[in-house]
Amino acid sequence: MPAILQNDVLVYKGSNLFRQRLLLATLSGRAIKIEEIRSSFDDPGLREYEVNLIRLLDKITNGSRVELSETGTSLYFQPGILIGGQVTHSCCTQRGIGYYLEVLLALGPFCKEPLNAVLQGVTHHELDVSVDKVKSAALPILLKFILVDDGLELKVVRRGAPPLGGGEIVFKCPVRRHLRPLQCSKWGMVKRIRGVVYALRVSPTMANRVVEAAKGVMLNFLPDVYINTDQCRGANAGKSPGFGVSLVAETTEKTFYCAEAKSAEVGSGEQTLPEDLGRECAHMLLDEVRRGGAVDSSFQWLLALWMALGQKDVSECVVGPLSDYTIKFLQHLKEFFGVMFKLEVLRSEDDESSDEEDKFAIAQKIKMTCVGIGYVNISKRTL
């Protein structure tokens, strides 16, 4: 539902896209009010992981103001100044660490002090991107905007599967006064595939079986395939058993596509065969490659954010079919920053084919173009 402007406060209804709204409010400095949060539910109001996200934002800002109604169905949020610095946060195990890490990745370059965050919880959750995917596919996007990686780091200290978690990661992000504009219309051909299979509190043979199944599919695609195994032991294996795989395809233009799959959560009553998991992840990666574009589909919204906040110059990038999450994010960018993107569907010679199967095999490419607002990190001093 679109925002309503009341006394310079953006008013929303419902719990959908909660994270998007808090993130953009923090960057823009605009106050927001969210009403009727699950008001028709038997258990109304904010969930634990949403309150946990507000606590994290409070830790990396100074002067944030939060007002929550007694029933938890109405929230007023006035963001403070981004300060960053050293942060340790225990993430709610209802969501993965990736749910919180993506927010820190979006905010990190604009903090007053370089961000050094320690996040604890579930490193691989079915509802969120894993820490491996953020490291493999999202950090390279940020590098295109800041050019140098002085201090940009994501380290997995311990892995943790749901429901109990027990994982830990360290994320470090340098600060920038502004982001450079980006022109990226080529993504190249896939030249190699890398991956990691983790096994937590299960037999090490599980990981080997996943590797063999995934390689069996990917070797039909190209010969340069290497999948590492991370057979965690002791405290490094988290608190719950589980296993999973993350595969990354790197192109000649330094574009990274990533796919991942994990075993069913313990106690869910479902069982996952390692061979099925490996093949599933491999096919998901091939589908991601088919979609194409200069960025992994899970991080289109991050690309759009940094394009919009860049210097007052034209940025353009070609991506695969837009995800629903990205479409909603573009609408929010217009509401918070007044930025509008020009979206063009690119037509290739293959589109002229009359064969319907060929048309289905070629994913549409979208050219995203915008003029950055010249967002400046006023806390970052220049020499």
C-alpha positions in Angstrom: 0.0 0.0 0.0 1.5 3.4 -1.0 2.5 5.8 1.8 0.4 8.7 3.1 2.2 11.9 4.0 1.0 13.4 7.3 3.0 16.3 8.9 6.1 15.2 6.9 5.8 11.7 8.3 5.4 8.8 5.9 2.5 6.6 7.1 2.2 2.9 6.0 -0.2 0.2 6.8 0.6 -3.5 7.4 3.7 -5.5 8.1 4.8 -6.1 4.6 8.2 -4.8 3.5 9.0 -3.7 7.1 12.7 -4.0 6.6 12.7 -1.9 3.4 10.9 0.9 5.2 13.1 1.0 8.2 16.3 0.9 6.0 15.2 3.8 3.8 13.9 5.8 6.7 17.4 5.5 8.3 19.2 6.6 5.2 16.8 9.5 4.3 16.4 10.7 7.9 12.6 10.7 7.4 10.2 9.7 10.2 7.8 6.9 9.4 4.7 5.5 11.1 3.5 2.0 10.4 -0.1 1.2 11.4 -2.3 -1.9 11.6 0.6 -4.3 12.0 -1.0 -7.7 11.8 -4.1 -6.2 13.5 -6.4 -8.9 12.2 -4.1 -11.8 13.4 -4.7 -13.8 16.5 -1.3 -12.7 17.6 -1.1 -9.1 16.5 1.8 -6.7 16.4 5.5 -6.9 15.6 7.3 -10.2 15.6 10.4 -10.9 17.7 12.8 -10.6 14.7 11.3 -7.3 13.7 11.9 -5.9 17.2 15.4 -7.3 17.0 16.0 -5.4 13.8 14.9 -2.2 15.5 17.4 -2.9 18.3 20.2 -3.3 15.7 19.4 0.0 14.0 19.4 1.7 17.4 22.9 0.3 18.1 24.4 1.8 14.9 22.6 5.1 15.1 22.6 7.9 17.6 19.4 9.6 18.6 16.8 7.2 17.1 13.3 7.5 18.6 11.0 4.5 18.6 7.4 4.6 19.9 5.4 1.3 20.0 1.8 1.0 20.9 0.8 -1.4 23.8 -0.6 -3.9 21.3 2.5 -3.6 19.1 0.3 -2.9 16.1 1.5 0.7 15.6 5.1 1.9 15.3 6.6 5.4 15.1 10.3 5.5 14.0 12.4 8.6 13.9 15.9 7.6 12.8 19.0 9.1 14.3 22.5 9.7 12.8 24.4 6.7 11.5 27.5 6.2 13.6 28.5 2.6 12.9 31.6 1.5 14.8 32.0 -1.6 16.9 28.7 -3.5 17.2 27.9 -7.0 18.6 24.4 -8.2 18.1 22.6 -11.5 18.8 20.1 -12.0 15.9 16.7 -13.6 16.5 16.7 -17.2 15.3 13.3 -16.8 13.7 15.3 -15.3 10.8 18.8 -15.8 9.4 21.8 -13.5 10.0 21.4 -12.5 6.3 18.2 -10.7 7.2 20.2 -8.3 9.3 23.5 -8.4 7.4 21.9 -7.0 4.2 20.7 -4.0 6.2 24.3 -3.4 7.5 25.7 -3.8 4.0 23.3 -1.1 2.7 24.0 1.3 5.6 27.7 0.6 6.1 29.3 3.0 3.6 27.4 5.9 5.1 28.3 5.5 8.8 30.4 8.0 10.7 32.9 5.3 11.7 33.9 2.1 9.8 31.5 -0.6 10.7 32.8 -3.6 12.6 29.8 -5.8 13.4 29.7 -9.2 15.1 26.4 -11.0 14.4 25.4 -14.2 16.1 22.5 -16.5 15.1 21.5 -18.7 12.2 23.9 -18.4 9.3 21.7 -20.4 6.8 18.0 -19.9 7.0 15.4 -20.8 4.3 13.7 -17.4 4.5 16.9 -15.3 4.0 20.1 -15.3 1.9 23.0 -17.0 3.6 26.2 -15.4 4.7 28.0 -17.3 1.9 25.7 -15.7 -0.7 26.3 -12.2 0.7 30.0 -12.7 0.6 30.1 -14.2 -2.9 27.6 -12.1 -4.8 26.8 -8.9 -2.8 30.2 -7.7 -1.7 31.5 -7.5 -5.3 28.6 -5.2 -6.2 29.6 -2.7 -3.5 33.2 -2.9 -4.7 32.0 -1.5 -8.1 30.8 1.6 -6.3 33.7 2.2 -3.9 36.4 0.8 -6.2 38.9 -0.2 -3.3 38.2 -2.8 -0.7 40.2 -1.2 2.1 38.6 -2.9 5.1 35.6 -4.5 3.3 35.5 -8.0 4.8 33.0 -10.8 5.7 34.3 -13.6 7.8 32.3 -16.7 8.9 33.6 -17.6 12.4 31.1 -20.3 13.1 28.2 -21.8 11.2 24.8 -22.3 12.7 21.7 -24.1 11.4 18.1 -23.6 12.5 16.4 -23.8 14.9 19.0 -23.0 17.5 21.7 -21.3 15.4 25.0 -20.8 17.2 26.7 -19.3 14.2 28.8 -16.1 14.2 30.1 -13.8 11.5 32.3 -10.6 11.5 31.4 -7.9 8.9 33.7 -4.9 8.3 32.8 -2.1 6.0 34.7 1.1 5.2 33.0 4.5 5.0 32.7 6.6 1.9 31.8 10.3 1.4 29.9 9.4 -1.8 29.5 6.5 -4.2 30.7 6.7 -7.8 28.1 6.3 -10.7 28.0 2.9 -12.3 27.7 1.9 -16.0 27.5 -1.8 -16.4 25.8 -3.3 -19.4 27.9 -6.5 -19.9 28.1 -9.6 -17.7 30.2 -11.9 -19.8 30.3 -15.7 -20.0 30.7 -18.0 -17.1 34.3 -19.1 -16.8 34.3 -21.1 -13.5 32.1 -22.5 -10.8 33.1 -22.6 -7.1 31.2 -23.7 -4.1 31.2 -24.8 -0.5 29.3 -27.6 1.2 28.9 -27.4 5.0 28.0 -30.2 7.3 27.0 -29.4 10.9 26.7 -32.2 13.5 26.0 -34.8 10.8 28.1 -37.5 9.1 31.0 -36.0 6.9 29.8 -38.3 4.1 26.8 -36.1 3.7 29.0 -33.3 2.4 30.8 -35.6 0.0 27.5 -36.9 -1.4 26.3 -33.3 -2.0 29.5 -32.5 -3.8 29.3 -35.4 -6.2 25.7 -34.8 -7.1 26.3 -31.1 -7.7 29.4 -31.7 -9.8 27.6 -34.3 -11.8 25.3 -31.6 -13.1 27.7 -28.7 -13.4 30.4 -30.7 -15.3 27.9 -30.9 -18.2 28.0 -27.1 -18.3 31.8 -26.4 -18.1 34.9 -28.2 -16.9 36.2 -25.7 -14.3 34.2 -26.8 -11.2 35.6 -27.0 -7.7 33.5 -27.4 -4.6 35.0 -27.3 -1.2 33.7 -29.0 1.9 33.5 -27.4 5.4 33.0 -30.2 7.9 32.6 -28.2 11.1 33.3 -29.8 14.4 32.7 -28.9 18.0 31.7 -25.4 18.8 32.2 -24.4 15.2 29.3 -26.7 14.2 26.6 -24.5 15.9 23.8 -25.9 18.1 21.7 -27.8 15.6 22.4 -30.4 12.9 22.1 -29.7 9.2 24.0 -29.5 5.9 23.8 -27.3 2.8 25.5 -26.1 -0.3 26.3 -22.7 -1.9 27.5 -22.6 -5.6 28.9 -19.5 -7.3 29.4 -18.9 -11.0 31.9 -16.3 -12.0 31.9 -14.7 -15.4 34.6 -13.1 -17.5 33.2 -9.6 -16.5 33.5 -10.3 -12.8 29.8 -10.9 -12.3 28.9 -13.4 -9.7 25.7 -15.6 -9.7 25.0 -17.6 -6.6 22.5 -20.4 -5.7 22.1 -22.3 -2.4 20.1 -25.0 -0.8 19.9 -26.5 2.7 18.6 -29.6 4.4 15.2 -29.6 6.1 15.2 -28.1 9.6 15.6 -30.7 12.4 12.2 -31.5 14.0 10.2 -30.6 10.9 9.5 -34.2 10.1 11.0 -33.9 6.6 14.2 -35.7 5.4 16.6 -34.4 2.8 18.8 -36.6 0.6 22.2 -35.1 -0.1 22.0 -36.1 -3.8 18.7 -34.3 -4.2 20.1 -31.2 -2.5 23.2 -31.1 -4.7 21.2 -31.5 -7.9 18.6 -28.9 -6.8 21.3 -26.3 -6.1 23.0 -26.9 -9.4 19.8 -26.5 -11.3 19.0 -23.3 -9.4 22.4 -21.9 -10.3 21.8 -22.7 -14.0 18.5 -20.9 -13.8 20.3 -17.9 -12.3 22.8 -17.9 -15.1 19.9 -18.1 -17.6 18.3 -15.0 -16.0 21.6 -13.2 -16.6 22.3 -9.5 -16.1 25.2 -7.8 -14.3 24.0 -8.8 -10.8 22.5 -11.8 -9.0 18.7 -11.5 -8.8 18.7 -11.5 -5.0 20.7 -8.3 -4.9 19.0 -6.2 -7.6 17.5 -4.0 -4.9 21.0 -3.2 -3.4 22.2 -2.3 -6.8 19.2 0.1 -7.3 19.8 1.6 -3.9 23.5 2.5 -4.5 22.7 3.7 -8.0 20.1 6.1 -6.6 22.4 7.4 -3.9 25.3 7.9 -6.2 26.8 11.2 -7.4 24.6 13.4 -9.6 25.4 11.6 -12.7 23.7 8.9 -14.9 24.0 5.3 -13.7 22.8 2.5 -15.8 22.9 -1.3 -15.4 21.4 -4.3 -17.2 19.8 -6.9 -15.0 17.7 -10.0 -15.5 13.9 -10.0 -14.9 13.1 -7.9 -11.9 12.1 -9.7 -8.7 8.9 -8.7 -6.9 11.0 -7.5 -4.0 13.0 -5.2 -6.3 9.9 -3.7 -7.8 8.5 -2.8 -4.4 11.9 -1.4 -3.4 11.9 0.9 -6.5 8.5 2.2 -5.4 9.9 2.9 -1.9 12.9 4.7 -3.4 10.5 7.1 -5.1 8.6 7.7 -1.9 11.7 8.3 0.3 14.1 10.0 -2.1 12.0 11.0 -5.1 14.2 8.9 -7.4 12.6 7.4 -10.5 14.2 4.7 -12.6 13.8 4.4 -16.4 13.2 0.7 -17.1 13.7 -0.6 -20.7 13.1 -4.1 -21.8 16.0 -5.0 -24.1 15.2 -6.9 -27.3 17.8 -9.2 -28.8 18.0 -10.9 -32.1 16.9 -14.1 -30.5 13.5 -12.4 -29.7 12.7 -12.5 -33.4 12.6 -16.3 -33.3 9.1 -17.8 -33.8 10.0 -20.8 -31.7 8.1 -20.4 -28.4 10.5 -22.7 -26.6 13.4 -20.5 -27.6 11.7 -17.4 -26.3 11.1 -19.1 -23.0 14.7 -20.1 -22.7 15.9 -16.5 -23.1 15.2 -14.4 -20.0 14.2 -10.8 -20.5 16.9 -8.2 -19.7 16.0 -4.9 -18.1 18.1 -1.8 -18.5 17.8 0.3 -15.3 18.8 4.0 -15.6 18.7 6.8 -13.1 20.4 10.0 -12.0 21.9 9.8 -8.6 20.8 12.2 -5.9 24.3 13.0 -4.8 23.9 11.5 -1.4 26.8 12.6 0.8 28.0 11.1 4.0 28.4 14.3 6.0 30.3 12.5 8.7 33.1 11.4 6.4 35.8 14.1 6.3 37.8 14.9 3.2 41.4 15.9 3.2 
